Amino acid sequence: MGFYDRHILPHLIHIACGTPPIKERRRLVVPFAKGRVLEIGMGSGHNLIHYDQDQVEMIWGLEPSLGMRKKAAGNVAASSFEVTWLDLPSETIPLESNSADTVVLTFTLCTIPDWQVALDEMRRVLKPGGQLLFCEHGVAPDENVRRWQDRLNPFWQKMAGGCQLNRAIPTLIEAGGFRIDSLDTGYVRGGPRFAGFTYWGNATPR
Ligand SMILES: C[S@@+](CC[C@H](N)C(=O)[O-])C[C@H]1O[C@@H](n2cnc3c(N)ncnc32)[C@H](O)[C@@H]1O
C-alpha cells in the first residue's frame, strides 16, 4: 500500500461518502439495524449517527484500512455507541458463526475483491432471522451511463481503492446466498451519474 492509499485516499473517501445526498440514502437503511450489528467496511463511520439507539445493542466496525479507522475518530467520538473495531477484510470476518443480528453494507461491496467469499462470511456470522441491510452504488440502467462506467472503471479502480463502478449489486447479493426482501434503486441527487446509481434494501440468508 503506497502513500496515496494510506494518507490521501482516506480523506477523499471521507469527503465523497459524507455528502448530503449520500446521507439521505444512508437514512433509508441504517435506522433499521437492530441488536448486535456488524458494519462491513465501516470507513470513516458516516453511518454512526443513523443507528437507532433504542434498537442497537452494540456495533462491530470491520475495517481493514488503518487510514480509514483513523479517519473515523471524529464520528466515533461523536457517537453514543462504542465501536469494536475488527481490522481484517470481510473475506475473513473474525467472529463466531451466528453472532450478528444485522450486517450493514454501505458503499463497500463495490470494493471487496472476493465478494463471493465475503458474502458467504456475512451469511455465516448472521444469526438465524438476521438480516443484511445494503446501500451500494453499481451498474446503471442507462446504456450511455453504463458505457462510461465501463470506460472509466480501470482508472477509477486505481484511484478509488479498488472500487468498481459497474457491479450488478442485486445479482451479487443473490449469488452470495441471500434472498432480497426489498430493493429500491435510483441515481443519487447531484453526483456524477457514473458513480451514482444506487441500490438499497434488505436481504436474508437463503
Ligand atoms: C467507499 S468506502 C465506504 C465506507 C463506508 N462503508 C461508508 O458507507 O462510508 C469502502 C470501504 O471498504 C473498505 N474495504 C476495502 N476492502 C475491503 C474488504 N475486503 N473488506 C471490507 N472492507 C473493505 C475500505 O477500506 C473502505 O473503508
The ligand as an SDF file (V2000), in Angstrom:
LIG
                    3D

 27 29  0  0  0  0  0  0  0  0999 V2000
  -16.1010    3.6970   -0.2420 C   0  0  0  0  0  0  0  0  0  0  0  0
  -15.6350    3.1900    1.3420 S   0  0  0  0  0  0  0  0  0  0  0  0
  -17.2190    3.1290    2.1990 C   0  0  0  0  0  0  0  0  0  0  0  0
  -17.0750    3.2580    3.6660 C   0  0  0  0  0  0  0  0  0  0  0  0
  -18.3590    3.1190    4.4800 C   0  0  0  0  0  0  0  0  0  0  0  0
  -18.9570    1.8210    4.3410 N   0  0  0  0  0  0  0  0  0  0  0  0
  -19.3680    4.1860    4.1650 C   0  0  0  0  0  0  0  0  0  0  0  0
  -20.5260    3.8620    3.8880 O   0  0  0  0  0  0  0  0  0  0  0  0
  -18.9940    5.3680    4.2160 O   0  0  0  0  0  0  0  0  0  0  0  0
  -15.2280    1.4680    1.1560 C   0  0  0  0  0  0  0  0  0  0  0  0
  -14.6030    0.8850    2.3920 C   0  0  0  0  0  0  0  0  0  0  0  0
  -14.3780   -0.5210    2.2170 O   0  0  0  0  0  0  0  0  0  0  0  0
  -13.1690   -0.8510    2.8490 C   0  0  0  0  0  0  0  0  0  0  0  0
  -12.6810   -2.1260    2.3010 N   0  0  0  0  0  0  0  0  0  0  0  0
  -11.7860   -2.3300    1.2950 C   0  0  0  0  0  0  0  0  0  0  0  0
  -11.5920   -3.6350    1.1000 N   0  0  0  0  0  0  0  0  0  0  0  0
  -12.3860   -4.2790    1.9860 C   0  0  0  0  0  0  0  0  0  0  0  0
  -12.6150   -5.6580    2.2760 C   0  0  0  0  0  0  0  0  0  0  0  0
  -12.0100   -6.6330    1.5990 N   0  0  0  0  0  0  0  0  0  0  0  0
  -13.4790   -5.9410    3.2790 N   0  0  0  0  0  0  0  0  0  0  0  0
  -14.1000   -4.9500    3.9660 C   0  0  0  0  0  0  0  0  0  0  0  0
  -13.9210   -3.6410    3.7280 N   0  0  0  0  0  0  0  0  0  0  0  0
  -13.0790   -3.3200    2.7560 C   0  0  0  0  0  0  0  0  0  0  0  0
  -12.2720    0.3280    2.5610 C   0  0  0  0  0  0  0  0  0  0  0  0
  -11.1560    0.3890    3.4250 O   0  0  0  0  0  0  0  0  0  0  0  0
  -13.2280    1.4930    2.7310 C   0  0  0  0  0  0  0  0  0  0  0  0
  -13.2490    1.9690    4.0390 O   0  0  0  0  0  0  0  0  0  0  0  0
  1  2  1  0
  2  3  1  0
  2 10  1  0
  3  4  1  0
  4  5  1  0
  5  6  1  0
  5  7  1  0
  7  8  2  0
  7  9  1  0
 10 11  1  0
 11 12  1  0
 11 26  1  0
 12 13  1  0
 13 14  1  0
 13 24  1  0
 14 15  1  0
 14 23  1  0
 15 16  2  0
 16 17  1  0
 17 18  1  0
 17 23  2  0
 18 19  1  0
 18 20  2  0
 20 21  1  0
 21 22  2  0
 22 23  1  0
 24 25  1  0
 24 26  1  0
 26 27  1  0
M  CHG  2   2   1   9  -1
M  END
$$$$
